[in-house]
Amino acid sequence: MKRINRISEIQVSYHPIIKKEDRISIRSSEDAEKYLRNIFPDLEHIEYFYILCLNRANQILGYHQISKGGISGSVVDLKVIFQIAVKTNSSALIVAHNHPSGNLTPSDNDIRISQKIKEAGKLLEITLLDSLILTQDSYVSLADTNAL
């Protein structure tokens, strides 16, 4: 049997640059939409999927781009979402993606993936607070429309 002399070290890090007292609080879907618009690189040409990581006080710990897709979709991997959430010691998440078409109607897949994220978070005690769809001119909140 061959002896293993070396194995890879796994490093997990999160380096917050915002002081606790300077963190932004999210109190509504309007608050989330306002800050998400500042981080999306494009709303009209390519679909992106982002998460906002929040602490127990619903203050933003940070954001992460989960995926960049094409004009009609992007891949959302739950493992990647929860790697980031656990790494930042998040208590809650808000997820968001854009519809380059400008159509605000959530697809069946939009609702399904949001429900999967919500269910997966329960085991880790990480609450999915909302799932937003952004367009150039507006947004829809799945929580506000009771689709989440």
N, C-alpha and C positions, 0 to 999 in steps of 0.2 A: 504494500500500500504506500503510495506516494505521500510524503509529509507536506503539509501546506505551511510554507514559511511566511507568506505575506497575504494579507487580505486588505481590501479597500476600507478606508475610514469614511464614514458617512458624516458629513457636516450639515447641520441644520442651523440656519441663521436668519435673523430678522433684526435689522438695524434701524429703529425708529429715529427720525430726525426732527420730529415735531414734539415739543414739550407737552406733557399731559394737559396743562392749563391752556394750551394754544390749539388743541385739537377741535375740529369742527364736529358739531353735533347734528345728527339727522333726526328730525322730528316728524317728517312727512315725506310723501313721495315727491312733492315739489322741491324739498331740500335736496333729496337724492338726485333728482333730475338736473338741478342746477350745477352740482359738482361733477356729475358724470359728463355733462356736455363739455367740461373743461379738459377731460382726459381722452375722449374719443378722438382719434386722429382724422376720422372721416365718417360722415353719416350717409352719404349719397352713392358711394361707388362700391364699397366692400363691406361685408358684414363682419362685425367684431363682437366678441363676447367678453365682458369684464365683470370682475367682482369688486365690491367694496367690503373690506373687513372692518368690523366694528367691535368695540369693547362692550361691557355691560351697560355703560351709560349711553350707548349708541353714538359714541364718538368714533370718527374714522381713524383707524390705525394705518390704513394704506389701501392701495388698489393694485390689481394685477390683471393683465390681459391674459385671458384663458385661451382665446383663439382668434385667428384672423382667417376668414373664409373667402368665399367668392361673392357673387352678387346675390345669390339666393340662399345662402346658408353657411354655417360654420360648425365645426365639430366641438362638442362640449364633453369633456371627460371628467366625470365626477371625482376620480382619484386626484386629478390635478387641482380641482377646486378645493378639496379637503386637505391636500398637502399644504396649500397656502394658508388655509384657515387654521389648521393645527399649528403650523410654523409661527403664525402671528398670535397664537393664543386667543383667537377671536371667539366672541360669545354669539355673534350674529353676523349674517351676510346679507347683502343686497346684490342681486345679479342684474345685469343689463346687457341687452344687445340691440343693435339697430336693424331697421328694415330699410335697405337702400331704395326699395320701391316706393316708399312713402306711405305704404298701407299700414295702418295702426292695428288692424285686426290680428289678434294672436292666432297663430296656427295651432292645430292639434299638437304638433311636436313642441311648440313653445310652452304650451300648458303641461304637456307630459314631462319635459325635462325639468321644468320648475317644480313639479310635484315630486320627481325623483330626488332632486336636490333637497327639498324640504324633508322628505322621509329619511334620506341618508343622514342628514344633520341631526335628527332626533337622537340617534345612538350616541353621537359625540356631544350632545347638548349644545349644538350650534344651530341657532334659529335662523331660518330663512325669513327675513322680514318682508322682502318684496322682490318682484321680478319685473323689470321695466323694459319696455320696447320704445326706442327713440327713433324719431324721424327728424328730418331737417327742421320741420316746423312745429312738432308737437311730441307728445309721448303718451303712453298708456301704462298704468300700474295694474298688474294682476291682483295685487292685494286690494287696491281700491275698488276693483270691479268684482271682487269675491271669486276670482278664478284661481286663486292660490289657496 
